[in-house]
């Protein structure tokens, strides 16, 4: 028996197949969605591909399917078996996660068609932050907004932050770490954890808050939106599109949300590309400082995600100025780092680690646990 992990996005479907212990990886890949193909269709096509490759002999070889779900609101404090009521709640939350929850629902539809009768397990990015204290999730807005409409901080990328926090504890052989984890990719967030439990995070009610990202701005003065709306008469839909698709690295650089292209342009003297990189590193550095204060000190700093794992230039830029926190990275270790490598100087008071994001394994273990 095997475990299938599905992580559906708006333009791709990540998948992995594990043995049913949730630890032994058999195959892992990302499929791009072609025009006119839905996530649901792609899952059905994936079943056929896995059978052709003899990874699955038939659809009943699966013990369970783990589905990554970005927004679980307050309803899902831990992973759950997916039934109709769970799906209805995930669908209700699409209003505040319009880019993320709909593909997950389509993935569930496709899995139900392709693997009928196989238990599906929902693993939620928000669940890692379920135990944040009120002072960490209540906004300084009219309190009835929180009471009536649930306006509060949720936090995202929780699967990634939870998995790398666990891995950092294994690498450093310490279970009591005060840890700041930086998930840096097209979406970006920073989380403060103590002994494997989240205490604060940069993302909020939606995945728009916090750090500058590939196409999202992160935190900024909300008065700007009021000013622009009055000045240009933009609709809510137009503002939402700008905030989700035209801001961040892409918006400032005018080039791309892909940091590799922005770094190449900056190296060639493109001023706006360099400005975008400077803004990005400043935002991450500031967040690390804030999270360190929240924890009352720092034992280890982790970089993960597409940018965090692969851009030594950005890791170096972010680390500049963190000497006041006893962070000092070794330039040579930083340049050659791979997943699981410690890149801090031997004299550094804080261990700095690059850890490969392995959300799929975390989801597989949850699927194994809940389908036992």
Secondary structure, DSSP 4 states (H G I P E B T S, - for coil): -EEEEEEE-SSEEEEEEEETTS--EEEEEEEEPPTT--HHHHHHHHHHHHHHTTS-SSGGGEEEEEEEES--TTT-SS-EE--HHHHHHHHHGGGT-TTTHHHHHHHHHHHHHHSTT-EEEEEEGGGGGTT--HHHH--SS-HHHHHHH--------HHHHHHHHHHHHHHHT-SS-EEEEEEESSSEEEEEEETTEEEEES--SSTTSSS--SS---S--THHHHHHHHHH---HHHHHHHHHHSSHHHHHHSS-S-HHHHHHHHHTT-HHHHHHHHHHHHHHHHHHHHHHHHHTS-SEEEEEHHHHHH-HHHHHHHHTTGGGGT--B-HHHHHT--TTEE-B-TT-SSEEEE----HHHHHHHHHHHHT-
